[in-house]
């Protein structure tokens, strides 16, 4: 038996639309049918996808688990869906789950592709799971230790989650940096300090850059102490930021390290896998203070109209939640 469902597609760079398709809703022992409750727009990555700015060299690596179509367009893209299992194995039927699935009303996936929400984590907050997973991986990559002085540049969702995680490591002095002074209350709610770029503390043990801006990365190098780690979490797509790697970069023996959620840090791969990491990311979302990262929501049917506005509104949008 099949039913009709709708999904959001980037039909052409800068233009989205809802497309109708059919899915099977038969009950299987190894597959589940999920009815979406919420999804979230990952503004940084989805902005690049929406505008057709994924470099051709990254077409394969940038595919999300259940993507349809190909870059630059038409493509169905997204990875933050929360829903309820309508059909499938008995242990999953009726459970609220997270899935790395695009924006779609109903979908069928292998049972192993969904993650049951932990007790205390509401579906409305669980849309942050993919961002939390990215932030957790970034903290691992940056190798922050107890007592370290840490600066996170960029108070978007991933940067804010990195700051929240870093601030919970005993003894750390953590500062969230952003060009928007209105992000100060967010930083304070997460239990960390806030600073504008020109006021940020220097001589840091670890700097995490998550602003997506060339100026932010340049400032990250300036704030790092001798032999410090700078973890680069921004992804620039087809843009090619300029970076001064002359001056004191070598004499100060700085380390600039990329962090990307697609792979776990090598020192954890013998014990961790992607499923364990996602389970931990969901578990970490039990704290209601993280609801402050949801900056707005709208109905799924409005997505073609509002997506162009959301991906351009860098100063106002944190996590935008889509309601089904």
C-alpha positions as CSV (number, residue, x, y, z in Angstrom):
1,X,0.0,0.0,0.0
2,X,1.3,3.5,-0.8
3,X,0.3,7.0,0.2
4,X,1.2,10.4,-1.1
5,X,3.5,12.7,0.7
6,X,5.2,16.0,0.0
7,X,8.9,16.9,0.2
8,X,10.8,20.2,-0.1
9,X,13.2,20.3,-3.1
10,X,15.7,22.9,-4.3
11,X,14.3,23.1,-7.8
12,X,17.0,25.5,-9.0
13,X,19.6,27.6,-7.2
14,X,17.6,30.1,-5.2
15,X,14.2,28.5,-5.7
16,X,12.5,25.8,-3.7
17,X,9.2,23.9,-4.2
18,X,7.1,21.2,-2.6
19,X,6.9,18.0,-4.7
20,X,4.5,15.2,-4.3
21,X,5.7,11.6,-4.2
22,X,4.4,8.2,-3.1
23,X,5.9,6.0,-0.4
24,X,5.0,2.5,0.8
25,X,3.4,2.3,4.3
26,X,3.4,-1.4,4.6
27,X,4.7,-2.8,7.9
28,X,8.2,-4.4,7.8
29,X,10.4,-5.9,10.4
30,X,13.4,-4.0,9.2
31,X,11.9,-0.7,8.0
32,X,9.9,2.0,9.6
33,X,7.4,4.6,8.3
34,X,7.8,7.9,10.0
35,X,5.4,10.8,10.1
36,X,7.3,14.0,10.6
37,X,6.5,16.3,13.5
38,X,9.4,18.8,13.1
39,X,12.5,19.4,11.0
40,X,15.1,22.0,11.3
41,X,17.0,24.1,8.8
42,X,20.7,23.9,9.1
43,X,21.2,27.5,7.9
44,X,24.9,27.5,7.1
45,X,25.0,24.3,5.0
46,X,21.5,24.6,3.6
47,X,22.2,28.2,2.5
48,X,25.1,26.9,0.3
49,X,22.9,24.1,-1.0
50,X,20.0,26.4,-1.7
51,X,22.1,28.9,-3.6
52,X,23.9,26.1,-5.6
53,X,27.3,26.9,-4.0
54,X,28.5,23.3,-3.3
55,X,31.8,22.9,-5.1
56,X,31.8,20.1,-7.8
57,X,34.7,18.5,-6.0
58,X,32.4,18.0,-2.9
59,X,29.3,16.7,-4.7
60,X,29.8,13.1,-3.5
61,X,31.1,13.9,0.1
62,X,28.3,16.4,0.7
63,X,25.4,14.0,0.0
64,X,23.2,13.5,3.0
65,X,22.0,10.0,3.9
66,X,18.6,10.1,2.2
67,X,19.3,12.9,-0.4
68,X,17.6,12.6,-3.7
69,X,18.7,14.4,-6.8
70,X,22.1,15.8,-7.4
71,X,23.9,19.1,-6.8
72,X,23.4,21.8,-7.7
73,X,19.7,21.1,-8.4
74,X,17.1,19.7,-8.4
75,X,17.9,18.2,-5.0
76,X,16.1,17.1,-1.9
77,X,18.4,17.9,1.0
78,X,18.3,18.1,4.8
79,X,19.3,16.1,7.9
80,X,17.2,17.1,10.9
81,X,13.9,15.4,11.0
82,X,11.9,14.3,14.1
83,X,8.8,12.3,13.9
84,X,6.7,9.4,15.2
85,X,7.0,5.8,13.9
86,X,3.6,4.8,12.3
87,X,4.6,1.4,11.1
88,X,7.6,-0.9,11.7
89,X,9.0,-3.3,14.3
90,X,7.0,-3.5,17.5
91,X,9.8,-2.0,19.6
92,X,9.7,1.2,17.5
93,X,6.0,1.5,16.7
94,X,4.6,4.7,18.2
95,X,8.0,6.0,19.4
96,X,9.3,9.5,18.7
97,X,12.5,9.3,16.7
98,X,15.2,11.4,15.1
99,X,16.4,10.7,11.5
100,X,18.9,12.3,9.2
101,X,16.2,12.9,6.6
102,X,15.3,15.9,4.4
103,X,12.2,18.0,4.9
104,X,9.3,15.7,4.1
105,X,5.9,14.9,5.6
106,X,6.2,11.1,5.7
107,X,9.0,8.7,4.7
108,X,10.2,5.1,5.0
109,X,13.7,4.3,6.0
110,X,15.6,1.2,7.4
111,X,14.9,0.8,11.1
112,X,18.5,1.3,11.9
113,X,18.4,4.8,10.5
114,X,16.2,6.2,13.3
115,X,17.2,7.1,16.8
116,X,14.6,6.9,19.6
117,X,14.5,10.1,21.6
118,X,15.8,9.7,25.2
119,X,13.4,10.4,28.1
120,X,13.3,14.1,28.9
121,X,14.1,15.2,25.3
122,X,11.0,16.6,23.6
123,X,10.6,16.3,19.9
124,X,10.5,20.0,19.5
125,X,14.1,20.3,20.9
126,X,15.4,17.1,19.3
127,X,15.7,18.9,15.9
128,X,19.0,20.2,17.3
129,X,20.5,16.7,17.3
130,X,22.5,17.0,14.1
131,X,24.0,20.3,15.2
132,X,24.8,18.9,18.6
133,X,26.6,16.0,17.0
134,X,28.6,18.4,14.9
135,X,29.5,20.5,18.0
136,X,30.4,17.3,20.0
137,X,32.8,16.2,17.2
138,X,34.3,19.7,17.2
139,X,35.0,19.7,20.9
140,X,36.7,16.3,20.4
141,X,38.8,17.7,17.5
142,X,39.8,20.8,19.4
143,X,41.0,18.7,22.4
144,X,39.9,21.1,25.1
145,X,41.0,20.1,28.5
146,X,40.0,21.1,32.1
147,X,41.2,24.6,32.9
148,X,41.8,25.7,29.3
149,X,41.1,29.2,28.1
150,X,38.7,28.8,25.2
151,X,37.2,31.2,22.7
152,X,34.4,30.2,20.2
153,X,34.0,32.7,17.4
154,X,30.5,32.7,15.8
155,X,27.4,32.5,17.9
156,X,25.3,30.5,15.4
157,X,23.8,27.2,16.5
158,X,27.0,25.2,16.1
159,X,29.2,27.8,17.8
160,X,26.7,28.3,20.6
161,X,26.5,24.5,21.2
162,X,30.3,24.3,21.2
163,X,30.4,27.1,23.8
164,X,27.8,25.3,25.9
165,X,29.8,22.0,25.8
166,X,33.2,23.7,26.4
167,X,31.7,25.7,29.4
168,X,30.7,22.4,31.0
169,X,34.3,21.1,31.1
170,X,35.7,21.8,34.6
171,X,37.7,24.9,35.0
172,X,37.5,26.2,31.5
173,X,37.2,29.9,30.9
174,X,34.9,30.0,27.9
175,X,34.0,33.0,25.8
176,X,31.5,33.1,22.9
177,X,32.4,35.8,20.4
178,X,30.1,37.4,17.8
179,X,29.8,40.7,15.9
180,X,26.2,41.0,17.1
181,X,25.9,42.4,20.7
182,X,22.4,41.0,20.9
183,X,23.9,37.5,21.2
184,X,25.1,38.4,24.8
185,X,22.0,37.1,26.5
186,X,22.3,33.8,24.6
187,X,25.9,33.4,25.8
188,X,24.9,34.2,29.4
189,X,22.0,31.7,29.3
190,X,24.5,29.0,28.2
191,X,26.7,29.8,31.1
192,X,29.7,31.4,29.3
193,X,31.1,34.8,28.8
194,X,30.4,37.0,25.7
195,X,32.6,39.4,23.8
196,X,32.6,41.4,20.6
197,X,35.5,40.5,18.3
198,X,37.6,43.5,19.3
199,X,37.1,42.8,23.0
200,X,37.7,39.1,23.0
201,X,40.5,37.8,25.2
202,X,43.8,36.8,23.7
203,X,46.4,34.2,24.5
204,X,43.8,31.4,24.3
205,X,44.7,27.7,24.7
206,X,42.0,26.7,22.2
207,X,40.1,28.7,19.6
208,X,37.1,27.3,17.7
209,X,36.0,29.2,14.6
210,X,32.4,28.8,13.5
211,X,31.4,32.1,12.1
212,X,31.7,31.2,8.4
213,X,33.4,34.5,7.7
214,X,37.0,35.3,6.6
215,X,37.3,38.0,9.2
216,X,36.3,35.5,11.9
217,X,39.0,33.1,11.0
218,X,41.6,35.9,10.9
219,X,40.6,37.0,14.3
220,X,40.8,33.3,15.5
221,X,44.5,33.3,14.6
222,X,45.1,36.5,16.5
223,X,43.5,35.3,19.7
224,X,45.4,32.0,19.9
225,X,48.3,31.8,22.3
226,X,51.7,30.3,21.3
227,X,51.4,26.7,20.1
228,X,47.6,26.8,20.5
229,X,45.0,24.9,18.5
230,X,42.5,26.7,16.2
231,X,39.7,24.3,15.2
232,X,38.0,25.4,11.9
233,X,34.3,24.4,11.9
234,X,33.1,26.7,9.2
235,X,32.5,25.4,5.7
236,X,32.9,27.9,2.9
237,X,31.5,25.9,0.0
238,X,32.8,27.5,-3.2
239,X,34.2,30.6,-1.5
240,X,37.9,30.9,-1.0
241,X,38.7,32.9,2.1
242,X,42.1,34.6,2.3
243,X,44.2,33.9,5.4
244,X,47.5,35.5,6.5
245,X,49.7,32.5,7.2
246,X,52.8,34.6,7.2
247,X,53.3,37.1,10.0
248,X,53.7,35.2,13.3
249,X,51.7,32.0,12.3
250,X,54.9,29.9,12.0
251,X,57.0,31.5,14.8
252,X,54.1,31.0,17.2
253,X,53.7,27.4,16.1
254,X,50.0,27.5,15.7
255,X,47.9,24.5,14.7
256,X,45.0,25.1,12.3
257,X,42.8,22.0,12.2
258,X,39.7,21.3,10.2
259,X,36.7,19.6,12.0
260,X,34.0,17.9,10.0
261,X,31.2,15.7,11.4
262,X,31.5,13.2,8.5
263,X,34.3,11.3,10.3
264,X,35.0,10.7,14.0
265,X,38.4,11.7,15.4
266,X,40.9,8.9,14.7
267,X,41.6,8.4,18.4
268,X,38.0,7.5,19.1
269,X,37.2,5.3,16.1
270,X,38.0,2.0,17.8
271,X,35.4,2.7,20.5
272,X,32.9,5.1,19.0
273,X,30.8,4.9,15.8
274,X,28.3,7.3,14.3
275,X,25.3,5.7,16.1
276,X,26.9,6.0,19.5
277,X,27.8,9.6,18.8
278,X,24.3,10.5,17.8
279,X,22.9,8.8,20.9
280,X,25.1,11.0,23.0
281,X,24.1,14.1,21.1
282,X,20.5,13.4,21.7
283,X,21.1,12.7,25.4
284,X,22.8,16.0,25.8
285,X,19.7,17.8,24.6
286,X,17.9,17.1,27.9
287,X,18.8,20.6,29.1
288,X,15.9,23.0,28.5
289,X,18.2,26.0,28.2
290,X,19.0,24.8,24.7
291,X,15.4,25.8,23.6
292,X,17.0,29.3,23.4
293,X,18.6,28.2,20.2
294,X,15.3,27.9,18.4
295,X,14.8,31.4,16.9
296,X,11.5,30.7,15.1
297,X,9.2,28.2,13.4
298,X,6.9,28.0,10.5
299,X,4.6,25.5,8.8
300,X,6.1,23.0,6.3
301,X,3.7,24.3,3.6
302,X,5.4,27.8,3.9
303,X,8.9,26.5,3.2
304,X,9.2,27.5,-0.5
305,X,8.2,31.0,0.4
306,X,10.3,31.5,3.6
307,X,13.5,29.5,2.7
308,X,15.0,32.4,0.7
309,X,14.5,34.7,3.6
310,X,15.9,32.3,6.2
311,X,19.1,31.6,4.4
312,X,19.8,35.3,4.0
313,X,18.9,36.3,7.6
314,X,22.2,35.5,9.2
315,X,21.9,37.9,12.1
316,X,18.4,36.9,13.2
317,X,18.2,33.1,12.5
318,X,19.6,30.5,14.7
319,X,17.7,27.2,14.4
320,X,14.5,27.6,12.5
321,X,12.0,24.8,13.2
322,X,9.6,23.5,10.6
323,X,6.3,22.3,11.9
324,X,4.3,19.5,10.2
